[in-house]
């Protein structure tokens, strides 16, 4: 056995809960890798809702989805993930999974980053509509000032989630240099798990 690296492990976690026909959310579309992955998991009977504040990210994601012939079941929003609550209200479908890649878009303006305040607001909107057994995966990049603030805000927030309702996992390598990214995964417990 070898320990999975952070990004492959994030996908393993998501794969373990997503079924064809599910509705899932990519809170930070970026270059479209996760959006594409989610679209393949849910298939044409499912739905992916994806957000990004940068037009460059939306265009790259759109290009990637069209090339893979999966764009028909993806809704792309050129806006912050803080609007997830309103978009999910419009969708009126239970959410099976969500993914965040926190930080900035690789190869773009590094001054445009996700923030702790926005991420906590988005988490607060997503957790109540997550189905029991559903999962939120946050990949936290914290090698910059705003990233460290956001990391601390997220860790404080998830540490206070009720253990009766949620299981929270942190997956990280402790002996790597340069502040490598790590995962926080939040599973909404099934009723059976709550009673155990």
C-alpha positions as CSV (number, residue, x, y, z in Angstrom):
1,X,0.0,0.0,0.0
2,X,1.1,3.5,-0.7
3,X,-0.4,6.7,0.7
4,X,-2.5,8.5,-1.9
5,X,-1.5,12.1,-2.8
6,X,-3.9,14.8,-1.9
7,X,-5.7,15.4,-5.3
8,X,-6.1,11.7,-6.2
9,X,-7.4,11.0,-2.7
10,X,-9.9,13.9,-3.0
11,X,-11.3,12.2,-6.2
12,X,-11.4,8.8,-4.5
13,X,-13.5,10.3,-1.7
14,X,-15.9,11.9,-4.1
15,X,-16.2,8.8,-6.3
16,X,-17.1,6.8,-3.2
17,X,-20.4,8.7,-2.7
18,X,-21.5,10.0,-6.1
19,X,-23.9,8.0,-8.2
20,X,-25.2,8.5,-11.7
21,X,-28.1,10.9,-11.7
22,X,-26.9,12.9,-8.6
23,X,-26.7,16.6,-8.3
24,X,-23.3,17.9,-7.2
25,X,-21.5,21.2,-6.8
26,X,-18.0,22.5,-7.8
27,X,-17.6,25.6,-5.7
28,X,-14.4,26.7,-7.5
29,X,-14.4,25.6,-11.2
30,X,-10.8,26.8,-11.9
31,X,-9.5,25.1,-15.0
32,X,-12.4,22.7,-15.1
33,X,-10.7,19.5,-14.0
34,X,-13.1,18.8,-11.1
35,X,-16.1,20.0,-13.0
36,X,-15.3,17.6,-15.8
37,X,-14.7,14.8,-13.3
38,X,-18.0,15.4,-11.5
39,X,-19.9,15.6,-14.9
40,X,-18.5,12.1,-15.8
41,X,-19.6,10.7,-12.4
42,X,-23.2,12.0,-12.5
43,X,-23.8,11.3,-16.2
44,X,-26.5,12.9,-18.4
45,X,-29.2,12.2,-15.9
46,X,-27.4,14.1,-13.2
47,X,-26.5,17.8,-12.8
48,X,-23.3,19.7,-11.9
49,X,-23.5,23.3,-10.7
50,X,-20.1,25.1,-10.9
51,X,-19.0,28.5,-9.8
52,X,-16.0,30.7,-10.4
53,X,-15.4,34.4,-10.1
54,X,-12.9,34.6,-13.0
55,X,-14.0,34.7,-16.6
56,X,-10.8,32.9,-17.6
57,X,-11.8,30.0,-15.4
58,X,-15.3,29.8,-16.7
59,X,-14.1,29.9,-20.3
60,X,-11.4,27.2,-19.7
61,X,-14.0,25.0,-17.9
62,X,-16.5,25.5,-20.7
63,X,-13.9,24.5,-23.3
64,X,-12.9,21.4,-21.3
65,X,-16.5,20.3,-20.9
66,X,-17.4,20.8,-24.5
67,X,-14.4,18.8,-25.7
68,X,-15.5,16.0,-23.4
69,X,-19.1,16.2,-24.6
70,X,-20.4,16.6,-21.0
71,X,-21.4,20.3,-21.0
72,X,-25.1,19.7,-21.4
73,X,-25.6,18.6,-17.8
74,X,-23.4,21.3,-16.3
75,X,-24.5,24.8,-15.2
76,X,-21.6,27.2,-15.0
77,X,-21.9,30.5,-13.0
78,X,-19.5,33.3,-13.4
79,X,-20.0,34.4,-9.8
80,X,-18.7,33.7,-6.2
81,X,-19.7,30.4,-4.5
82,X,-21.4,32.5,-1.9
83,X,-24.4,32.4,-4.3
84,X,-24.7,28.6,-4.0
85,X,-27.7,28.9,-1.7
86,X,-29.8,30.8,-4.3
87,X,-28.7,28.5,-7.1
88,X,-29.5,25.4,-5.1
89,X,-32.9,26.9,-4.2
90,X,-33.6,27.2,-8.0
91,X,-32.4,23.7,-8.7
92,X,-34.7,22.1,-6.0
93,X,-32.6,18.9,-6.0
94,X,-30.8,17.2,-3.1
95,X,-27.0,17.6,-3.2
96,X,-24.9,14.5,-3.0
97,X,-21.4,16.1,-3.0
98,X,-19.5,19.3,-3.2
99,X,-15.8,20.2,-3.8
100,X,-13.8,23.3,-3.1
101,X,-10.2,24.1,-4.3
102,X,-9.3,27.0,-2.1
103,X,-6.7,29.6,-3.0
104,X,-6.1,31.1,-6.5
105,X,-6.4,29.9,-10.0
106,X,-3.0,28.5,-11.2
107,X,-1.4,30.6,-13.9
108,X,-3.6,33.6,-13.2
109,X,-3.8,36.7,-11.0
110,X,-2.6,35.6,-7.6
111,X,-4.3,38.5,-5.9
112,X,-7.7,37.0,-6.8
113,X,-8.3,34.3,-4.1
114,X,-11.1,32.6,-2.3
115,X,-11.6,34.0,1.2
116,X,-12.5,32.5,4.6
117,X,-15.6,34.7,4.9
118,X,-17.0,33.6,1.5
119,X,-16.1,30.0,2.0
120,X,-17.8,29.8,5.4
121,X,-20.9,31.4,3.9
122,X,-20.9,28.9,1.1
123,X,-20.4,26.0,3.5
124,X,-23.2,27.3,5.6
125,X,-25.5,27.2,2.6
126,X,-24.4,23.8,1.3
127,X,-24.3,21.7,4.5
128,X,-28.1,21.9,5.2
129,X,-29.0,20.7,1.7
130,X,-26.4,17.9,1.6
131,X,-28.1,14.5,1.6
132,X,-27.3,12.1,4.5
133,X,-24.3,10.2,3.4
134,X,-23.2,13.1,1.2
135,X,-19.7,14.6,1.2
136,X,-18.0,17.9,0.9
137,X,-14.3,17.9,0.1
138,X,-12.2,21.0,0.5
139,X,-8.6,21.1,-0.9
140,X,-6.9,23.8,1.1
141,X,-4.0,25.6,-0.5
142,X,-2.4,27.7,2.3
143,X,1.0,28.8,0.9
144,X,0.0,32.5,0.8
145,X,-1.3,35.0,3.3
146,X,-5.0,34.9,2.4
147,X,-4.7,31.1,2.2
148,X,-3.5,30.9,5.7
149,X,-6.3,33.0,7.0
150,X,-8.8,30.9,5.1
151,X,-7.3,27.7,6.3
152,X,-7.6,28.8,9.9
153,X,-11.2,30.0,9.4
154,X,-12.2,26.7,7.8
155,X,-10.5,24.6,10.4
156,X,-12.2,26.6,13.2
157,X,-15.6,26.2,11.6
158,X,-15.4,22.5,10.8
159,X,-14.0,21.7,14.3
160,X,-17.3,23.0,15.8
161,X,-19.6,20.9,13.6
162,X,-21.7,18.5,15.7
163,X,-20.2,15.1,15.7
164,X,-23.7,13.7,15.9
165,X,-24.5,15.1,12.5
166,X,-21.1,15.2,10.7
167,X,-17.8,13.3,10.5
168,X,-14.9,15.6,9.7
169,X,-11.6,14.3,8.3
170,X,-8.3,16.1,7.8
171,X,-5.8,14.4,5.4
172,X,-2.4,15.9,5.1
173,X,1.3,15.1,4.8
174,X,3.2,16.5,7.8
175,X,6.8,16.2,6.6
176,X,6.6,18.0,3.3
177,X,8.0,21.4,2.6
178,X,6.4,24.6,1.2
179,X,2.9,24.3,2.8
180,X,1.5,21.5,0.6
181,X,-2.3,21.4,0.2
182,X,-4.4,19.2,2.4
183,X,-7.9,17.9,2.5
184,X,-10.8,18.5,4.8
185,X,-13.7,16.2,4.1
186,X,-17.1,16.6,5.8
187,X,-19.6,13.7,5.6
188,X,-23.2,14.2,6.6
189,X,-24.0,11.2,8.8
190,X,-26.8,8.8,7.9
191,X,-29.6,8.4,10.6
192,X,-28.2,5.0,11.5
193,X,-24.7,6.6,12.1
194,X,-26.2,9.3,14.2
195,X,-27.8,6.7,16.5
196,X,-24.6,4.7,16.8
